[in-house]
Amino acid sequence: MTRLAFHKSLYAGTAVDEAVKTFGPHATFELTETEAAWVVQVTAPDARKELRVARELGNFALGLTVQSRQEAA
């Protein structure tokens, strides 16, 4: 299992949710929340695939966050 923490001051929660939905067919995700971050646990049958999905998920969530902030400006 790979654990990602998306700090709330940097990432939009909607972007994290959308990224998880987008990558849903490629792994299993468990979402939780702390006071400071949205936490996503990524699980896939193959460790290399799990790491790749986790990295892509992080990039995608960041891209969606930037896009939403540009549209709001």
PyMOL Python script that loads the backbone (N, CA, C, O; Angstrom):
from pymol import cmd

cmd.read_pdbstr("""\
ATOM      1  N   MET A   1       0.840  -1.172   0.000  1.00  0.00           N
ATOM      2  CA  MET A   1       0.000   0.000   0.000  1.00  0.00           C
ATOM      3  C   MET A   1       0.893   1.245   0.000  1.00  0.00           C
ATOM      4  O   MET A   1       1.898   1.310   0.707  1.00  0.00           O
ATOM      5  N   THR A   2       0.500   2.222  -0.805  1.00  0.00           N
ATOM      6  CA  THR A   2       1.213   3.494  -0.889  1.00  0.00           C
ATOM      7  C   THR A   2       0.305   4.580  -0.332  1.00  0.00           C
ATOM      8  O   THR A   2      -0.864   4.674  -0.707  1.00  0.00           O
ATOM      9  N   ARG A   3       0.840   5.392   0.554  1.00  0.00           N
ATOM     10  CA  ARG A   3       0.055   6.446   1.209  1.00  0.00           C
ATOM     11  C   ARG A   3       0.490   7.803   0.680  1.00  0.00           C
ATOM     12  O   ARG A   3       1.673   8.144   0.684  1.00  0.00           O
ATOM     13  N   LEU A   4      -0.498   8.569   0.224  1.00  0.00           N
ATOM     14  CA  LEU A   4      -0.250   9.937  -0.243  1.00  0.00           C
ATOM     15  C   LEU A   4      -0.999  10.906   0.661  1.00  0.00           C
ATOM     16  O   LEU A   4      -2.152  10.657   1.015  1.00  0.00           O
ATOM     17  N   ALA A   5      -0.360  12.000   1.036  1.00  0.00           N
ATOM     18  CA  ALA A   5      -1.011  13.046   1.823  1.00  0.00           C
ATOM     19  C   ALA A   5      -0.984  14.332   1.006  1.00  0.00           C
ATOM     20  O   ALA A   5       0.086  14.834   0.659  1.00  0.00           O
ATOM     21  N   PHE A   6      -2.149  14.855   0.704  1.00  0.00           N
ATOM     22  CA  PHE A   6      -2.282  16.084  -0.082  1.00  0.00           C
ATOM     23  C   PHE A   6      -2.612  17.223   0.881  1.00  0.00           C
ATOM     24  O   PHE A   6      -3.733  17.320   1.382  1.00  0.00           O
ATOM     25  N   HIS A   7      -1.628  18.079   1.132  1.00  0.00           N
ATOM     26  CA  HIS A   7      -1.809  19.158   2.101  1.00  0.00           C
ATOM     27  C   HIS A   7      -2.912  20.107   1.634  1.00  0.00           C
ATOM     28  O   HIS A   7      -2.936  20.532   0.479  1.00  0.00           O
ATOM     29  N   LYS A   8      -3.806  20.424   2.534  1.00  0.00           N
ATOM     30  CA  LYS A   8      -4.980  21.238   2.193  1.00  0.00           C
ATOM     31  C   LYS A   8      -4.627  22.650   1.740  1.00  0.00           C
ATOM     32  O   LYS A   8      -5.402  23.272   1.014  1.00  0.00           O
ATOM     33  N   SER A   9      -3.482  23.162   2.150  1.00  0.00           N
ATOM     34  CA  SER A   9      -3.105  24.506   1.714  1.00  0.00           C
ATOM     35  C   SER A   9      -2.613  24.514   0.266  1.00  0.00           C
ATOM     36  O   SER A   9      -2.534  25.573  -0.356  1.00  0.00           O
ATOM     37  N   LEU A  10      -2.280  23.329  -0.276  1.00  0.00           N
ATOM     38  CA  LEU A  10      -1.770  23.240  -1.640  1.00  0.00           C
ATOM     39  C   LEU A  10      -2.762  22.639  -2.624  1.00  0.00           C
ATOM     40  O   LEU A  10      -2.808  23.052  -3.782  1.00  0.00           O
ATOM     41  N   TYR A  11      -3.554  21.670  -2.182  1.00  0.00           N
ATOM     42  CA  TYR A  11      -4.437  20.921  -3.083  1.00  0.00           C
ATOM     43  C   TYR A  11      -5.903  21.216  -2.810  1.00  0.00           C
ATOM     44  O   TYR A  11      -6.314  21.372  -1.660  1.00  0.00           O
ATOM     45  N   ALA A  12      -6.681  21.290  -3.872  1.00  0.00           N
ATOM     46  CA  ALA A  12      -8.131  21.411  -3.749  1.00  0.00           C
ATOM     47  C   ALA A  12      -8.701  20.015  -3.496  1.00  0.00           C
ATOM     48  O   ALA A  12      -8.336  19.058  -4.179  1.00  0.00           O
ATOM     49  N   GLY A  13      -9.581  19.907  -2.528  1.00  0.00           N
ATOM     50  CA  GLY A  13     -10.184  18.618  -2.218  1.00  0.00           C
ATOM     51  C   GLY A  13     -10.941  18.032  -3.401  1.00  0.00           C
ATOM     52  O   GLY A  13     -10.936  16.818  -3.604  1.00  0.00           O
ATOM     53  N   THR A  14     -11.586  18.881  -4.174  1.00  0.00           N
ATOM     54  CA  THR A  14     -12.310  18.405  -5.354  1.00  0.00           C
ATOM     55  C   THR A  14     -11.358  17.822  -6.389  1.00  0.00           C
ATOM     56  O   THR A  14     -11.715  16.889  -7.108  1.00  0.00           O
ATOM     57  N   ALA A  15     -10.152  18.366  -6.466  1.00  0.00           N
ATOM     58  CA  ALA A  15      -9.150  17.849  -7.405  1.00  0.00           C
ATOM     59  C   ALA A  15      -8.682  16.463  -6.982  1.00  0.00           C
ATOM     60  O   ALA A  15      -8.494  15.588  -7.828  1.00  0.00           O
ATOM     61  N   VAL A  16      -8.492  16.256  -5.692  1.00  0.00           N
ATOM     62  CA  VAL A  16      -8.090  14.940  -5.188  1.00  0.00           C
ATOM     63  C   VAL A  16      -9.205  13.925  -5.469  1.00  0.00           C
ATOM     64  O   VAL A  16      -8.934  12.817  -5.931  1.00  0.00           O
ATOM     65  N   ASP A  17     -10.440  14.302  -5.194  1.00  0.00           N
ATOM     66  CA  ASP A  17     -11.575  13.414  -5.461  1.00  0.00           C
ATOM     67  C   ASP A  17     -11.671  13.056  -6.941  1.00  0.00           C
ATOM     68  O   ASP A  17     -11.878  11.892  -7.285  1.00  0.00           O
ATOM     69  N   GLU A  18     -11.526  14.030  -7.800  1.00  0.00           N
ATOM     70  CA  GLU A  18     -11.611  13.784  -9.242  1.00  0.00           C
ATOM     71  C   GLU A  18     -10.465  12.898  -9.720  1.00  0.00           C
ATOM     72  O   GLU A  18     -10.665  12.036 -10.576  1.00  0.00           O
ATOM     73  N   ALA A  19      -9.287  13.097  -9.184  1.00  0.00           N
ATOM     74  CA  ALA A  19      -8.144  12.262  -9.558  1.00  0.00           C
ATOM     75  C   ALA A  19      -8.388  10.805  -9.161  1.00  0.00           C
ATOM     76  O   ALA A  19      -8.083   9.890  -9.926  1.00  0.00           O
ATOM     77  N   VAL A  20      -8.933  10.594  -7.974  1.00  0.00           N
ATOM     78  CA  VAL A  20      -9.230   9.236  -7.521  1.00  0.00           C
ATOM     79  C   VAL A  20     -10.270   8.585  -8.440  1.00  0.00           C
ATOM     80  O   VAL A  20     -10.139   7.414  -8.794  1.00  0.00           O
ATOM     81  N   LYS A  21     -11.284   9.331  -8.819  1.00  0.00           N
ATOM     82  CA  LYS A  21     -12.299   8.787  -9.742  1.00  0.00           C
ATOM     83  C   LYS A  21     -11.673   8.438 -11.088  1.00  0.00           C
ATOM     84  O   LYS A  21     -11.997   7.403 -11.670  1.00  0.00           O
ATOM     85  N   THR A  22     -10.799   9.271 -11.576  1.00  0.00           N
ATOM     86  CA  THR A  22     -10.161   9.051 -12.875  1.00  0.00           C
ATOM     87  C   THR A  22      -9.297   7.796 -12.866  1.00  0.00           C
ATOM     88  O   THR A  22      -9.311   7.028 -13.828  1.00  0.00           O
ATOM     89  N   PHE A  23      -8.551   7.584 -11.794  1.00  0.00           N
ATOM     90  CA  PHE A  23      -7.644   6.450 -11.728  1.00  0.00           C
ATOM     91  C   PHE A  23      -8.271   5.217 -11.079  1.00  0.00           C
ATOM     92  O   PHE A  23      -7.591   4.213 -10.865  1.00  0.00           O
ATOM     93  N   GLY A  24      -9.557   5.288 -10.769  1.00  0.00           N
ATOM     94  CA  GLY A  24     -10.275   4.183 -10.147  1.00  0.00           C
ATOM     95  C   GLY A  24     -10.121   2.833 -10.821  1.00  0.00           C
ATOM     96  O   GLY A  24     -10.003   1.823 -10.128  1.00  0.00           O
ATOM     97  N   PRO A  25     -10.116   2.777 -12.155  1.00  0.00           N
ATOM     98  CA  PRO A  25      -9.975   1.469 -12.803  1.00  0.00           C
ATOM     99  C   PRO A  25      -8.593   0.821 -12.638  1.00  0.00           C
ATOM    100  O   PRO A  25      -8.429  -0.357 -12.954  1.00  0.00           O
ATOM    101  N   HIS A  26      -7.613   1.561 -12.155  1.00  0.00           N
ATOM    102  CA  HIS A  26      -6.241   1.066 -12.124  1.00  0.00           C
ATOM    103  C   HIS A  26      -5.751   0.611 -10.755  1.00  0.00           C
ATOM    104  O   HIS A  26      -4.700  -0.022 -10.659  1.00  0.00           O
ATOM    105  N   ALA A  27      -6.492   0.921  -9.698  1.00  0.00           N
ATOM    106  CA  ALA A  27      -6.081   0.551  -8.341  1.00  0.00           C
ATOM    107  C   ALA A  27      -7.274   0.705  -7.407  1.00  0.00           C
ATOM    108  O   ALA A  27      -8.349   1.148  -7.810  1.00  0.00           O
ATOM    109  N   THR A  28      -7.062   0.335  -6.169  1.00  0.00           N
ATOM    110  CA  THR A  28      -8.070   0.525  -5.126  1.00  0.00           C
ATOM    111  C   THR A  28      -7.605   1.688  -4.252  1.00  0.00           C
ATOM    112  O   THR A  28      -6.424   1.807  -3.927  1.00  0.00           O
ATOM    113  N   PHE A  29      -8.560   2.543  -3.880  1.00  0.00           N
ATOM    114  CA  PHE A  29      -8.220   3.736  -3.110  1.00  0.00           C
ATOM    115  C   PHE A  29      -9.049   3.803  -1.840  1.00  0.00           C
ATOM    116  O   PHE A  29     -10.231   3.460  -1.826  1.00  0.00           O
ATOM    117  N   GLU A  30      -8.406   4.248  -0.783  1.00  0.00           N
ATOM    118  CA  GLU A  30      -9.092   4.527   0.474  1.00  0.00           C
ATOM    119  C   GLU A  30      -8.788   5.970   0.830  1.00  0.00           C
ATOM    120  O   GLU A  30      -7.625   6.352   0.958  1.00  0.00           O
ATOM    121  N   LEU A  31      -9.839   6.777   0.992  1.00  0.00           N
ATOM    122  CA  LEU A  31      -9.666   8.194   1.286  1.00  0.00           C
ATOM    123  C   LEU A  31     -10.020   8.479   2.736  1.00  0.00           C
ATOM    124  O   LEU A  31     -11.046   8.030   3.247  1.00  0.00           O
ATOM    125  N   THR A  32      -9.149   9.233   3.383  1.00  0.00           N
ATOM    126  CA  THR A  32      -9.391   9.727   4.730  1.00  0.00           C
ATOM    127  C   THR A  32      -8.948  11.182   4.782  1.00  0.00           C
ATOM    128  O   THR A  32      -8.392  11.713   3.821  1.00  0.00           O
ATOM    129  N   GLU A  33      -9.200  11.803   5.902  1.00  0.00           N
ATOM    130  CA  GLU A  33      -8.867  13.221   6.036  1.00  0.00           C
ATOM    131  C   GLU A  33      -8.293  13.475   7.420  1.00  0.00           C
ATOM    132  O   GLU A  33      -8.788  12.954   8.419  1.00  0.00           O
ATOM    133  N   THR A  34      -7.245  14.283   7.463  1.00  0.00           N
ATOM    134  CA  THR A  34      -6.728  14.774   8.732  1.00  0.00           C
ATOM    135  C   THR A  34      -7.015  16.268   8.773  1.00  0.00           C
ATOM    136  O   THR A  34      -7.591  16.822   7.836  1.00  0.00           O
ATOM    137  N   GLU A  35      -6.625  16.897   9.828  1.00  0.00           N
ATOM    138  CA  GLU A  35      -6.840  18.342   9.926  1.00  0.00           C
ATOM    139  C   GLU A  35      -6.065  19.086   8.847  1.00  0.00           C
ATOM    140  O   GLU A  35      -6.514  20.129   8.372  1.00  0.00           O
ATOM    141  N   ALA A  36      -4.917  18.565   8.458  1.00  0.00           N
ATOM    142  CA  ALA A  36      -4.047  19.269   7.521  1.00  0.00           C
ATOM    143  C   ALA A  36      -4.052  18.725   6.095  1.00  0.00           C
ATOM    144  O   ALA A  36      -3.612  19.408   5.170  1.00  0.00           O
ATOM    145  N   ALA A  37      -4.548  17.500   5.908  1.00  0.00           N
ATOM    146  CA  ALA A  37      -4.387  16.891   4.579  1.00  0.00           C
ATOM    147  C   ALA A  37      -5.516  15.928   4.235  1.00  0.00           C
ATOM    148  O   ALA A  37      -6.197  15.386   5.105  1.00  0.00           O
ATOM    149  N   TRP A  38      -5.684  15.740   2.929  1.00  0.00           N
ATOM    150  CA  TRP A  38      -6.510  14.659   2.408  1.00  0.00           C
ATOM    151  C   TRP A  38      -5.547  13.511   2.184  1.00  0.00           C
ATOM    152  O   TRP A  38      -4.509  13.693   1.548  1.00  0.00           O
ATOM    153  N   VAL A  39      -5.866  12.341   2.690  1.00  0.00           N
ATOM    154  CA  VAL A  39      -4.968  11.191   2.624  1.00  0.00           C
ATOM    155  C   VAL A  39      -5.581  10.135   1.714  1.00  0.00           C
ATOM    156  O   VAL A  39      -6.755   9.788   1.845  1.00  0.00           O
ATOM    157  N   VAL A  40      -4.771   9.633   0.794  1.00  0.00           N
ATOM    158  CA  VAL A  40      -5.218   8.591  -0.137  1.00  0.00           C
ATOM    159  C   VAL A  40      -4.271   7.415  -0.014  1.00  0.00           C
ATOM    160  O   VAL A  40      -3.058   7.562  -0.168  1.00  0.00           O
ATOM    161  N   GLN A  41      -4.830   6.246   0.263  1.00  0.00           N
ATOM    162  CA  GLN A  41      -4.048   5.023   0.280  1.00  0.00           C
ATOM    163  C   GLN A  41      -4.325   4.276  -1.023  1.00  0.00           C
ATOM    164  O   GLN A  41      -5.473   3.983  -1.355  1.00  0.00           O
ATOM    165  N   VAL A  42      -3.274   3.982  -1.738  1.00  0.00           N
ATOM    166  CA  VAL A  42      -3.361   3.342  -3.047  1.00  0.00           C
ATOM    167  C   VAL A  42      -2.905   1.894  -2.909  1.00  0.00           C
ATOM    168  O   VAL A  42      -1.847   1.614  -2.345  1.00  0.00           O
ATOM    169  N   THR A  43      -3.720   0.978  -3.433  1.00  0.00           N
ATOM    170  CA  THR A  43      -3.368  -0.431  -3.400  1.00  0.00           C
ATOM    171  C   THR A  43      -3.592  -1.021  -4.785  1.00  0.00           C
ATOM    172  O   THR A  43      -4.649  -0.840  -5.390  1.00  0.00           O
ATOM    173  N   ALA A  44      -2.583  -1.728  -5.277  1.00  0.00           N
ATOM    174  CA  ALA A  44      -2.678  -2.429  -6.556  1.00  0.00           C
ATOM    175  C   ALA A  44      -1.984  -3.774  -6.400  1.00  0.00           C
ATOM    176  O   ALA A  44      -1.117  -3.921  -5.538  1.00  0.00           O
ATOM    177  N   PRO A  45      -2.345  -4.756  -7.213  1.00  0.00           N
ATOM    178  CA  PRO A  45      -1.747  -6.087  -7.076  1.00  0.00           C
ATOM    179  C   PRO A  45      -0.237  -6.106  -7.328  1.00  0.00           C
ATOM    180  O   PRO A  45       0.475  -6.930  -6.754  1.00  0.00           O
ATOM    181  N   ASP A  46       0.238  -5.231  -8.159  1.00  0.00           N
ATOM    182  CA  ASP A  46       1.649  -5.179  -8.520  1.00  0.00           C
ATOM    183  C   ASP A  46       2.271  -3.924  -7.908  1.00  0.00           C
ATOM    184  O   ASP A  46       1.741  -2.828  -8.088  1.00  0.00           O
ATOM    185  N   ALA A  47       3.384  -4.068  -7.187  1.00  0.00           N
ATOM    186  CA  ALA A  47       4.010  -2.941  -6.489  1.00  0.00           C
ATOM    187  C   ALA A  47       4.461  -1.842  -7.446  1.00  0.00           C
ATOM    188  O   ALA A  47       4.333  -0.660  -7.126  1.00  0.00           O
ATOM    189  N   ARG A  48       4.986  -2.208  -8.610  1.00  0.00           N
ATOM    190  CA  ARG A  48       5.415  -1.188  -9.576  1.00  0.00           C
ATOM    191  C   ARG A  48       4.227  -0.412 -10.110  1.00  0.00           C
ATOM    192  O   ARG A  48       4.293   0.808 -10.255  1.00  0.00           O
ATOM    193  N   LYS A  49       3.140  -1.114 -10.403  1.00  0.00           N
ATOM    194  CA  LYS A  49       1.932  -0.436 -10.884  1.00  0.00           C
ATOM    195  C   LYS A  49       1.376   0.477  -9.794  1.00  0.00           C
ATOM    196  O   LYS A  49       0.945   1.594 -10.078  1.00  0.00           O
ATOM    197  N   GLU A  50       1.384   0.013  -8.570  1.00  0.00           N
ATOM    198  CA  GLU A  50       0.887   0.810  -7.457  1.00  0.00           C
ATOM    199  C   GLU A  50       1.653   2.132  -7.343  1.00  0.00           C
ATOM    200  O   GLU A  50       1.049   3.193  -7.189  1.00  0.00           O
ATOM    201  N   LEU A  51       2.963   2.061  -7.418  1.00  0.00           N
ATOM    202  CA  LEU A  51       3.782   3.267  -7.328  1.00  0.00           C
ATOM    203  C   LEU A  51       3.519   4.198  -8.506  1.00  0.00           C
ATOM    204  O   LEU A  51       3.429   5.414  -8.333  1.00  0.00           O
ATOM    205  N   ARG A  52       3.397   3.635  -9.688  1.00  0.00           N
ATOM    206  CA  ARG A  52       3.133   4.464 -10.873  1.00  0.00           C
ATOM    207  C   ARG A  52       1.764   5.145 -10.774  1.00  0.00           C
ATOM    208  O   ARG A  52       1.643   6.335 -11.064  1.00  0.00           O
ATOM    209  N   VAL A  53       0.742   4.401 -10.367  1.00  0.00           N
ATOM    210  CA  VAL A  53      -0.587   4.986 -10.215  1.00  0.00           C
ATOM    211  C   VAL A  53      -0.561   6.085  -9.163  1.00  0.00           C
ATOM    212  O   VAL A  53      -1.161   7.143  -9.358  1.00  0.00           O
ATOM    213  N   ALA A  54       0.128   5.848  -8.052  1.00  0.00           N
ATOM    214  CA  ALA A  54       0.213   6.857  -6.990  1.00  0.00           C
ATOM    215  C   ALA A  54       0.867   8.136  -7.498  1.00  0.00           C
ATOM    216  O   ALA A  54       0.392   9.237  -7.219  1.00  0.00           O
ATOM    217  N   ARG A  55       1.948   7.986  -8.235  1.00  0.00           N
ATOM    218  CA  ARG A  55       2.638   9.168  -8.768  1.00  0.00           C
ATOM    219  C   ARG A  55       1.766   9.917  -9.779  1.00  0.00           C
ATOM    220  O   ARG A  55       1.693  11.146  -9.753  1.00  0.00           O
ATOM    221  N   GLU A  56       1.117   9.181 -10.657  1.00  0.00           N
ATOM    222  CA  GLU A  56       0.250   9.811 -11.651  1.00  0.00           C
ATOM    223  C   GLU A  56      -0.942  10.488 -10.986  1.00  0.00           C
ATOM    224  O   GLU A  56      -1.359  11.569 -11.402  1.00  0.00           O
ATOM    225  N   LEU A  57      -1.484   9.860  -9.966  1.00  0.00           N
ATOM    226  CA  LEU A  57      -2.595  10.443  -9.218  1.00  0.00           C
ATOM    227  C   LEU A  57      -2.182  11.784  -8.614  1.00  0.00           C
ATOM    228  O   LEU A  57      -2.930  12.759  -8.693  1.00  0.00           O
ATOM    229  N   GLY A  58      -1.003  11.833  -8.015  1.00  0.00           N
ATOM    230  CA  GLY A  58      -0.506  13.081  -7.435  1.00  0.00           C
ATOM    231  C   GLY A  58      -0.332  14.166  -8.477  1.00  0.00           C
ATOM    232  O   GLY A  58      -0.714  15.314  -8.248  1.00  0.00           O
ATOM    233  N   ASN A  59       0.237  13.819  -9.615  1.00  0.00           N
ATOM    234  CA  ASN A  59       0.408  14.792 -10.695  1.00  0.00           C
ATOM    235  C   ASN A  59      -0.934  15.288 -11.208  1.00  0.00           C
ATOM    236  O   ASN A  59      -1.116  16.483 -11.441  1.00  0.00           O
ATOM    237  N   PHE A  60      -1.867  14.374 -11.382  1.00  0.00           N
ATOM    238  CA  PHE A  60      -3.181  14.730 -11.905  1.00  0.00           C
ATOM    239  C   PHE A  60      -3.920  15.656 -10.931  1.00  0.00           C
ATOM    240  O   PHE A  60      -4.526  16.645 -11.344  1.00  0.00           O
ATOM    241  N   ALA A  61      -3.863  15.326  -9.639  1.00  0.00           N
ATOM    242  CA  ALA A  61      -4.517  16.165  -8.631  1.00  0.00           C
ATOM    243  C   ALA A  61      -3.905  17.566  -8.604  1.00  0.00           C
ATOM    244  O   ALA A  61      -4.625  18.554  -8.463  1.00  0.00           O
ATOM    245  N   LEU A  62      -2.601  17.653  -8.737  1.00  0.00           N
ATOM    246  CA  LEU A  62      -1.946  18.953  -8.766  1.00  0.00           C
ATOM    247  C   LEU A  62      -2.379  19.740  -9.999  1.00  0.00           C
ATOM    248  O   LEU A  62      -2.686  20.929  -9.902  1.00  0.00           O
ATOM    249  N   GLY A  63      -2.403  19.084 -11.154  1.00  0.00           N
ATOM    250  CA  GLY A  63      -2.831  19.748 -12.387  1.00  0.00           C
ATOM    251  C   GLY A  63      -4.256  20.266 -12.300  1.00  0.00           C
ATOM    252  O   GLY A  63      -4.543  21.379 -12.741  1.00  0.00           O
ATOM    253  N   LEU A  64      -5.149  19.464 -11.732  1.00  0.00           N
ATOM    254  CA  LEU A  64      -6.534  19.905 -11.575  1.00  0.00           C
ATOM    255  C   LEU A  64      -6.641  21.078 -10.604  1.00  0.00           C
ATOM    256  O   LEU A  64      -7.456  21.980 -10.798  1.00  0.00           O
ATOM    257  N   THR A  65      -5.814  21.062  -9.560  1.00  0.00           N
ATOM    258  CA  THR A  65      -5.816  22.169  -8.601  1.00  0.00           C
ATOM    259  C   THR A  65      -5.381  23.463  -9.278  1.00  0.00           C
ATOM    260  O   THR A  65      -6.023  24.500  -9.115  1.00  0.00           O
ATOM    261  N   VAL A  66      -4.297  23.400 -10.030  1.00  0.00           N
ATOM    262  CA  VAL A  66      -3.796  24.587 -10.744  1.00  0.00           C
ATOM    263  C   VAL A  66      -4.850  25.090 -11.727  1.00  0.00           C
ATOM    264  O   VAL A  66      -5.113  26.290 -11.808  1.00  0.00           O
ATOM    265  N   GLN A  67      -5.443  24.175 -12.463  1.00  0.00           N
ATOM    266  CA  GLN A  67      -6.466  24.554 -13.439  1.00  0.00           C
ATOM    267  C   GLN A  67      -7.658  25.235 -12.760  1.00  0.00           C
ATOM    268  O   GLN A  67      -8.158  26.242 -13.262  1.00  0.00           O
ATOM    269  N   SER A  68      -8.108  24.709 -11.645  1.00  0.00           N
ATOM    270  CA  SER A  68      -9.268  25.303 -10.953  1.00  0.00           C
ATOM    271  C   SER A  68      -8.933  26.690 -10.407  1.00  0.00           C
ATOM    272  O   SER A  68      -9.791  27.573 -10.389  1.00  0.00           O
ATOM    273  N   ARG A  69      -7.706  26.883  -9.966  1.00  0.00           N
ATOM    274  CA  ARG A  69      -7.309  28.198  -9.446  1.00  0.00           C
ATOM    275  C   ARG A  69      -7.150  29.217 -10.574  1.00  0.00           C
ATOM    276  O   ARG A  69      -7.442  30.398 -10.388  1.00  0.00           O
ATOM    277  N   GLN A  70      -6.690  28.768 -11.735  1.00  0.00           N
ATOM    278  CA  GLN A  70      -6.575  29.667 -12.885  1.00  0.00           C
ATOM    279  C   GLN A  70      -7.966  30.106 -13.370  1.00  0.00           C
ATOM    280  O   GLN A  70      -8.178  31.263 -13.734  1.00  0.00           O
ATOM    281  N   GLU A  71      -8.894  29.158 -13.363  1.00  0.00           N
ATOM    282  CA  GLU A  71     -10.249  29.476 -13.800  1.00  0.00           C
ATOM    283  C   GLU A  71     -10.947  30.420 -12.819  1.00  0.00           C
ATOM    284  O   GLU A  71     -11.788  31.224 -13.222  1.00  0.00           O
ATOM    285  N   ALA A  72     -10.605  30.324 -11.548  1.00  0.00           N
ATOM    286  CA  ALA A  72     -11.223  31.169 -10.526  1.00  0.00           C
ATOM    287  C   ALA A  72     -10.655  32.592 -10.552  1.00  0.00           C
ATOM    288  O   ALA A  72     -11.301  33.534 -10.093  1.00  0.00           O
ATOM    289  N   ALA A  73      -9.459  32.735 -11.085  1.00  0.00           N
ATOM    290  CA  ALA A  73      -8.790  34.063 -11.077  1.00  0.00           C
ATOM    291  C   ALA A  73      -9.318  34.978 -12.157  1.00  0.00           C
ATOM    292  O   ALA A  73      -8.863  36.115 -12.279  1.00  0.00           O
TER     293      ALA A  73
END
""", "prot")
cmd.dss("prot")
cmd.show_as("cartoon", "prot")
cmd.util.cbc("prot")
cmd.orient("prot")
